[in-house]
Structure formats: C-alpha cells, structure tokens
C-alpha cells in the first residue's frame, strides 16, 4: 500500500536528503546522539510552572479538577482558605 499524501512525500524527500548528506540512517542517529550528549538539557522536558490550583466542581462530573490561578487569585484563595479554618 502506498500513501499519496503531500506530507508523506515531503518527509520521504527530507529523509532521503539527510541520508545523502550523512551517508546512512545510522550516521544520522549517531549525530543526533552526539548532539544530545553535548546538550543534555536541550532534550529534557522543561519543568512545569508552579501555579496555585483551586478545586473546581464541574457539572456532570463526580471529581473536582484543579485549575491554575494567577498570582492575585492565588493570594485571594490562600487568604480565604485561612479564614475558613
């Protein structure tokens, strides 16, 4: 089965171009591994920002979900939480 999609043709052309430049797929992979080891932080997933969360009840759901708050809303939420205790 052959795919006749424009993006598939573009990917094949780029892959062939890279293979021609590097000599083989193994050389491409070796180059990528070398770049990863030279810059390990570049490939790592960045840490998620530390946002405050507020439980929110969603109609039709039994669970509460947490939504991120901006700094002002987080301060208000923390203040109201301490008042209720």
N, CA, C and O atoms as a MOPAC input file, in Angstrom:
PM7 MOZYME 1SCF
protein

 N      0.84800 1    -1.17700 1     0.00000 1
 C      0.00000 1     0.00000 1     0.00000 1
 C      0.89600 1     1.24400 1     0.00000 1
 O      1.79500 1     1.35600 1     0.83400 1
 N      0.66800 1     2.14200 1    -0.89200 1
 C      1.45000 1     3.37200 1    -0.95900 1
 C      0.56900 1     4.55000 1    -0.56900 1
 O     -0.62300 1     4.58900 1    -0.87400 1
 N      1.18000 1     5.49600 1     0.10500 1
 C      0.45800 1     6.69500 1     0.51800 1
 C      0.71100 1     7.79400 1    -0.49700 1
 O      1.85200 1     8.02300 1    -0.89900 1
 N     -0.31700 1     8.45400 1    -0.90000 1
 C     -0.20100 1     9.56400 1    -1.83700 1
 C     -0.64200 1    10.84700 1    -1.12400 1
 O     -1.61200 1    11.49700 1    -1.51400 1
 N      0.08200 1    11.17700 1    -0.09700 1
 C     -0.21800 1    12.38100 1     0.65500 1
 C      0.97900 1    13.31700 1     0.54100 1
 O      2.12300 1    12.86200 1     0.53800 1
 N      0.72900 1    14.60900 1     0.44600 1
 C      1.80300 1    15.57700 1     0.24800 1
 C      2.81200 1    15.54100 1     1.39400 1
 O      4.01700 1    15.59100 1     1.15000 1
 N      2.34400 1    15.45500 1     2.62900 1
 C      3.25700 1    15.46400 1     3.77300 1
 C      4.13900 1    14.21800 1     3.78600 1
 O      5.30900 1    14.29400 1     4.16100 1
 N      3.59200 1    13.07600 1     3.38000 1
 C      4.37900 1    11.84300 1     3.33300 1
 C      5.50100 1    11.98400 1     2.31300 1
 O      6.63300 1    11.56700 1     2.55800 1
 N      5.17700 1    12.57200 1     1.17200 1
 C      6.20600 1    12.79200 1     0.14900 1
 C      7.28600 1    13.75100 1     0.64500 1
 O      8.46800 1    13.55600 1     0.36200 1
 N      6.88300 1    14.79100 1     1.38800 1
 C      7.85800 1    15.74300 1     1.92600 1
 C      8.77400 1    15.07500 1     2.94300 1
 O      9.98400 1    15.30200 1     2.93700 1
 N      8.20000 1    14.25300 1     3.81500 1
 C      9.00100 1    13.55400 1     4.82600 1
 C      9.98300 1    12.60800 1     4.15700 1
 O     11.14600 1    12.53900 1     4.55400 1
 N      9.53100 1    11.88500 1     3.15200 1
 C     10.43100 1    10.97400 1     2.42800 1
 C     11.56800 1    11.74400 1     1.76200 1
 O     12.71800 1    11.30800 1     1.79600 1
 N     11.25000 1    12.88500 1     1.16000 1
 C     12.28200 1    13.68200 1     0.48600 1
 C     13.30800 1    14.20500 1     1.48900 1
 O     14.50700 1    14.18400 1     1.21500 1
 N     12.84700 1    14.67200 1     2.64200 1
 C     13.76400 1    15.17000 1     3.67000 1
 C     14.61800 1    14.03500 1     4.21000 1
 O     15.81800 1    14.20600 1     4.42800 1
 N     14.00500 1    12.87600 1     4.42800 1
 C     14.76300 1    11.72200 1     4.92500 1
 C     15.84000 1    11.30800 1     3.92600 1
 O     16.97200 1    11.01600 1     4.31200 1
 N     15.49100 1    11.28300 1     2.65900 1
 C     16.48200 1    10.94000 1     1.62600 1
 C     17.60000 1    11.97100 1     1.56900 1
 O     18.76800 1    11.61600 1     1.40900 1
 N     17.24500 1    13.25100 1     1.70200 1
 C     18.25100 1    14.31100 1     1.68400 1
 C     19.21000 1    14.16000 1     2.86700 1
 O     20.42300 1    14.28400 1     2.69900 1
 N     18.67200 1    13.89100 1     4.06500 1
 C     19.52200 1    13.69700 1     5.24300 1
 C     20.41000 1    12.47000 1     5.08900 1
 O     21.58400 1    12.49800 1     5.45900 1
 N     19.85400 1    11.39700 1     4.54700 1
 C     20.65100 1    10.18200 1     4.33700 1
 C     21.77200 1    10.43200 1     3.33500 1
 O     22.88200 1     9.92800 1     3.50900 1
 N     21.49200 1    11.20000 1     2.29500 1
 C     22.53100 1    11.51500 1     1.30700 1
 C     23.63300 1    12.37000 1     1.92200 1
 O     24.81200 1    12.18400 1     1.61700 1
 N     23.25100 1    13.30700 1     2.78600 1
 C     24.24600 1    14.16500 1     3.42600 1
 C     25.08900 1    13.39500 1     4.43300 1
 O     26.30900 1    13.55600 1     4.47700 1
 N     24.44000 1    12.55200 1     5.24600 1
 C     25.14700 1    11.84600 1     6.31800 1
 C     25.73200 1    10.52500 1     5.85200 1
 O     26.64900 1    10.00400 1     6.48800 1
 N     25.23800 1     9.98200 1     4.77900 1
 C     25.74700 1     8.71100 1     4.27700 1
 C     24.82200 1     7.55300 1     4.57700 1
 O     24.67500 1     6.64900 1     3.75500 1
 N     24.19300 1     7.56600 1     5.75200 1
 C     23.25200 1     6.49700 1     6.09300 1
 C     22.40900 1     6.92800 1     7.28700 1
 O     22.70800 1     7.91700 1     7.95600 1
 N     21.36200 1     6.17100 1     7.53400 1
 C     20.49200 1     6.45400 1     8.67200 1
 C     21.25000 1     6.29500 1     9.98600 1
 O     21.01200 1     7.04300 1    10.93500 1
 N     22.15900 1     5.32900 1    10.04600 1
 C     22.94900 1     5.11200 1    11.26200 1
 C     23.80600 1     6.33400 1    11.57800 1
 O     23.96400 1     6.69600 1    12.74400 1
 N     24.35800 1     6.96700 1    10.55300 1
 C     25.16200 1     8.18000 1    10.76400 1
 C     24.30500 1     9.33500 1    11.27700 1
 O     24.74900 1    10.12400 1    12.11200 1
 N     23.07200 1     9.42900 1    10.77100 1
 C     22.15500 1    10.46500 1    11.25600 1
 C     21.86900 1    10.24200 1    12.73300 1
 O     21.92300 1    11.18200 1    13.52600 1
 N     21.56400 1     8.99800 1    13.10800 1
 C     21.27400 1     8.69000 1    14.50600 1
 C     22.48700 1     8.93700 1    15.39200 1
 O     22.34600 1     9.43000 1    16.51100 1
 N     23.66800 1     8.60200 1    14.90600 1
 C     24.89000 1     8.84700 1    15.67700 1
 C     25.09500 1    10.34400 1    15.89900 1
 O     25.49200 1    10.76300 1    16.98600 1
 N     24.82500 1    11.14500 1    14.87700 1
 C     24.95100 1    12.59800 1    15.00600 1
 C     23.96200 1    13.13600 1    16.02900 1
 O     24.31300 1    13.97900 1    16.85400 1
 N     22.72900 1    12.64900 1    15.97700 1
 C     21.72000 1    13.08600 1    16.94600 1
 C     22.11200 1    12.70500 1    18.36600 1
 O     21.95800 1    13.50600 1    19.28800 1
 N     22.62100 1    11.48400 1    18.55200 1
 C     23.05400 1    11.05300 1    19.88500 1
 C     24.19500 1    11.93100 1    20.39200 1
 O     24.23700 1    12.28700 1    21.56900 1
 N     25.12200 1    12.27900 1    19.49400 1
 C     26.25700 1    13.12100 1    19.87500 1
 C     25.76500 1    14.50800 1    20.29500 1
 O     26.25500 1    15.06800 1    21.27600 1
 N     24.80300 1    15.06100 1    19.56200 1
 C     24.24500 1    16.36900 1    19.91300 1
 C     23.49500 1    16.31100 1    21.23200 1
 O     23.58300 1    17.23700 1    22.03800 1
 N     22.74600 1    15.21200 1    21.46500 1
 C     22.03200 1    15.05800 1    22.73200 1
 C     22.99900 1    15.00800 1    23.90300 1
 O     22.76000 1    15.63700 1    24.93400 1
 N     24.09600 1    14.26000 1    23.74900 1
 C     25.05100 1    14.14300 1    24.84800 1
 C     25.80100 1    15.45400 1    25.07100 1
 O     26.20300 1    15.74300 1    26.19800 1
 N     25.99600 1    16.24900 1    24.02500 1
 C     26.66400 1    17.54000 1    24.17200 1
 C     25.76100 1    18.57500 1    24.84900 1
 O     26.24900 1    19.46000 1    25.55200 1
 N     24.46100 1    18.46700 1    24.64100 1
 C     23.48700 1    19.40700 1    25.21100 1
 C     22.34400 1    18.62000 1    25.85300 1
 O     21.24500 1    18.60100 1    25.29900 1
 N     22.56300 1    17.96900 1    27.00400 1
 C     21.52700 1    17.11200 1    27.58100 1
 C     20.27600 1    17.87000 1    28.01300 1
 O     19.17800 1    17.31700 1    27.95700 1
 N     20.41600 1    19.11200 1    28.43800 1
 C     19.25600 1    19.87500 1    28.88800 1
 C     18.32400 1    20.27200 1    27.77300 1
 O     17.14500 1    20.53300 1    28.01100 1
 N     18.84100 1    20.32400 1    26.54200 1
 C     18.02700 1    20.75500 1    25.41100 1
 C     16.91900 1    19.75600 1    25.10700 1
 O     15.83200 1    20.14400 1    24.67800 1
 N     17.18600 1    18.48400 1    25.32500 1
 C     16.19900 1    17.46100 1    25.00900 1
 C     15.27900 1    17.15400 1    26.19200 1
 O     14.26500 1    16.47500 1    26.02900 1
 N     15.62700 1    17.65000 1    27.37200 1
 C     14.82300 1    17.35000 1    28.55500 1
 C     13.53200 1    18.15800 1    28.52900 1
 O     13.47700 1    19.25700 1    27.97700 1
 N     12.50800 1    17.59500 1    29.13000 1
 C     11.23300 1    18.28200 1    29.22700 1
 C     11.36200 1    19.37700 1    30.28700 1
 O     11.81500 1    19.09600 1    31.39700 1
 N     10.97800 1    20.61100 1    29.97800 1
 C     11.11400 1    21.67400 1    30.96600 1
 C     10.16400 1    21.44600 1    32.14100 1
 O      9.08500 1    20.88000 1    31.96100 1
 N     10.55300 1    21.87900 1    33.33800 1
 C      9.67400 1    21.68200 1    34.48700 1
 C      8.40800 1    22.51300 1    34.33800 1
 O      8.42000 1    23.59500 1    33.75100 1
 N      7.33800 1    21.99600 1    34.86800 1
 C      6.06200 1    22.69700 1    34.80500 1
 C      6.10200 1    23.90300 1    35.73700 1
 O      6.69900 1    23.83000 1    36.81100 1
 N      5.48000 1    25.00700 1    35.34600 1
 C      5.46200 1    26.17200 1    36.22400 1
 C      4.67800 1    25.86900 1    37.49500 1
 O      3.74400 1    25.06800 1    37.48000 1
 N      5.05800 1    26.50500 1    38.57900 1
 C      4.40900 1    26.26500 1    39.86400 1
 C      3.25100 1    27.23800 1    40.02400 1
 O      3.42600 1    28.33900 1    40.54600 1
 N      2.07100 1    26.83400 1    39.57600 1
 C      0.88300 1    27.65900 1    39.72900 1
 C      0.09200 1    27.13300 1    40.91300 1
 O      0.12900 1    25.94400 1    41.23100 1
 N     -0.61100 1    28.02400 1    41.54500 1
 C     -1.54500 1    27.57100 1    42.56500 1
 C     -2.73300 1    26.94800 1    41.86700 1
 O     -3.03800 1    27.31000 1    40.73000 1
 N     -3.39500 1    26.04200 1    42.50500 1
 C     -4.56800 1    25.43400 1    41.88700 1
 C     -5.74800 1    25.55200 1    42.82500 1
 O     -5.59500 1    25.55200 1    44.04600 1
 N     -6.89800 1    25.64900 1    42.25200 1
 C     -8.11900 1    25.76500 1    43.02200 1
 C     -9.06900 1    24.67200 1    42.55400 1
 O     -9.34800 1    24.56100 1    41.36000 1
 N     -9.57200 1    23.85800 1    43.49500 1
 C    -10.50700 1    22.81900 1    43.06700 1
 C    -11.79400 1    23.44100 1    42.51900 1
 O    -12.33800 1    24.37400 1    43.10800 1
 N    -12.26300 1    22.93100 1    41.41500 1
 C    -13.46600 1    23.44100 1    40.77400 1
 C    -14.38100 1    22.26300 1    40.48500 1
 O    -13.95600 1    21.25800 1    39.91500 1
 N    -15.62800 1    22.39400 1    40.87800 1
 C    -16.58700 1    21.34000 1    40.59700 1
 C    -17.13600 1    21.53800 1    39.18900 1
 O    -17.55700 1    22.63800 1    38.83100 1
 N    -17.13100 1    20.49000 1    38.40600 1
 C    -17.61700 1    20.55800 1    37.03700 1
 C    -18.94000 1    19.80400 1    36.96800 1
 O    -19.00600 1    18.64200 1    37.36900 1
 N    -20.00300 1    20.45000 1    36.46300 1
 C    -21.28700 1    19.76500 1    36.37800 1
 C    -21.18000 1    18.48100 1    35.55900 1
 O    -20.54400 1    18.45600 1    34.50500 1
 N    -21.80300 1    17.42800 1    36.05100 1
 C    -21.78500 1    16.16000 1    35.34300 1
 C    -20.58200 1    15.30200 1    35.66900 1
 O    -20.45400 1    14.19500 1    35.14600 1
 N    -19.70600 1    15.78400 1    36.51400 1
 C    -18.53400 1    15.01500 1    36.92200 1
 C    -18.58100 1    14.81600 1    38.42400 1
 O    -19.08900 1    15.65700 1    39.16700 1
 N    -18.04800 1    13.70100 1    38.85100 1
 C    -18.01400 1    13.41500 1    40.27500 1
 C    -16.73300 1    13.90300 1    40.92200 1
 O    -16.66900 1    14.06200 1    42.14100 1
 N    -15.71400 1    14.14100 1    40.11400 1
 C    -14.43100 1    14.58100 1    40.64700 1
 C    -14.31500 1    16.09000 1    40.53600 1
 O    -14.96700 1    16.72200 1    39.70500 1
 N    -13.47600 1    16.65000 1    41.38400 1
 C    -13.13800 1    18.05500 1    41.25000 1
 C    -11.82600 1    18.14100 1    40.49300 1
 O    -10.92700 1    17.32200 1    40.68600 1
 N    -11.72700 1    19.13200 1    39.63900 1
 C    -10.48300 1    19.31900 1    38.90400 1
 C     -9.78800 1    20.56500 1    39.43600 1
 O    -10.43100 1    21.42400 1    40.04000 1
 N     -8.49900 1    20.66800 1    39.21900 1
 C     -7.73800 1    21.82200 1    39.68300 1
 C     -7.40100 1    22.71300 1    38.49700 1
 O     -6.87100 1    22.25100 1    37.48600 1
 N     -7.71300 1    23.99400 1    38.63500 1
 C     -7.41400 1    24.96000 1    37.59100 1
 C     -6.29600 1    25.88100 1    38.06200 1
 O     -6.27500 1    26.26000 1    39.23300 1
 N     -5.36600 1    26.25300 1    37.18300 1
 C     -4.29300 1    27.15300 1    37.59100 1
 C     -4.82700 1    28.54500 1    37.89500 1
 O     -5.77300 1    29.01000 1    37.26000 1
 N     -4.21500 1    29.20600 1    38.87100 1
 C     -4.61000 1    30.55000 1    39.25400 1
 C     -3.49700 1    31.53500 1    38.93700 1
 O     -2.31800 1    31.18300 1    38.95200 1
 N     -3.88400 1    32.78100 1    38.64900 1
 C     -2.87300 1    33.82600 1    38.52400 1
 C     -2.43700 1    34.21900 1    39.93800 1
 O     -3.03500 1    33.75900 1    40.91100 1
 N     -1.42900 1    35.04200 1    40.06700 1
 C     -0.88100 1    35.39200 1    41.38100 1
 C     -1.92900 1    36.05200 1    42.27400 1
 O     -2.01000 1    35.74100 1    43.46200 1
 N     -2.73500 1    36.96300 1    41.71300 1
 C     -3.76300 1    37.64500 1    42.51000 1
 C     -4.80200 1    36.65400 1    43.01600 1
 O     -5.14100 1    36.65400 1    44.19900 1
 N     -5.30700 1    35.80800 1    42.12000 1
 C     -6.31900 1    34.83500 1    42.51000 1
 C     -5.75900 1    33.84100 1    43.51700 1
 O     -6.46800 1    33.39800 1    44.42100 1
 N     -4.48400 1    33.49100 1    43.35800 1
 C     -3.86700 1    32.55900 1    44.29500 1
 C     -3.80700 1    33.17700 1    45.69300 1
 O     -4.09100 1    32.50500 1    46.68400 1
 N     -3.43600 1    34.46600 1    45.77000 1
 C     -3.38200 1    35.14800 1    47.06500 1
 C     -4.76800 1    35.20300 1    47.69700 1
 O     -4.91400 1    34.94800 1    48.89200 1
 N     -5.79000 1    35.53300 1    46.90100 1
 C     -7.16300 1    35.57000 1    47.41800 1
 C     -7.59300 1    34.18800 1    47.90100 1
 O     -8.22000 1    34.05800 1    48.95300 1
 N     -7.25500 1    33.16700 1    47.13600 1
 C     -7.63000 1    31.80600 1    47.50400 1
 C     -6.95900 1    31.39300 1    48.80700 1
 O     -7.60500 1    30.82000 1    49.68400 1
 N     -5.65400 1    31.68400 1    48.93900 1
 C     -4.93300 1    31.34000 1    50.17000 1
 C     -5.52400 1    32.09100 1    51.35800 1
 O     -5.66100 1    31.53000 1    52.44500 1
 N     -5.87700 1    33.37400 1    51.14900 1
 C     -6.44900 1    34.18200 1    52.22600 1
 C     -7.80500 1    33.62500 1    52.64800 1
 O     -8.08400 1    33.51700 1    53.84200 1
 N     -8.64700 1    33.27300 1    51.68600 1
 C     -9.96900 1    32.73100 1    52.01900 1
 C     -9.85000 1    31.35700 1    52.66600 1
 O    -10.67500 1    30.98400 1    53.50000 1
 N     -8.82500 1    30.60800 1    52.28100 1
 C     -8.61700 1    29.28700 1    52.87000 1
 C     -8.24900 1    29.41600 1    54.34800 1
 O     -8.70900 1    28.62600 1    55.17200 1
 N     -7.42200 1    30.40900 1    54.68800 1
 C     -7.02300 1    30.58600 1    56.09100 1
 C     -8.16900 1    31.14400 1    56.91600 1
 O     -8.25800 1    30.85100 1    58.10800 1
 N     -9.05700 1    31.94700 1    56.31400 1
 C    -10.21900 1    32.47500 1    57.03700 1
 C    -11.19100 1    31.35700 1    57.39600 1
 O    -11.77400 1    31.36100 1    58.48000 1
 N    -11.36500 1    30.40700 1    56.49300 1
 C    -12.34000 1    29.33800 1    56.72400 1
 C    -11.87600 1    28.36300 1    57.79400 1
 O    -12.69600 1    27.64900 1    58.37200 1
 N    -10.57800 1    28.31900 1    58.06900 1
 C    -10.05200 1    27.42100 1    59.09800 1
 C    -10.20700 1    28.05600 1    60.40800 1
 O     -9.82800 1    27.47400 1    61.42400 1

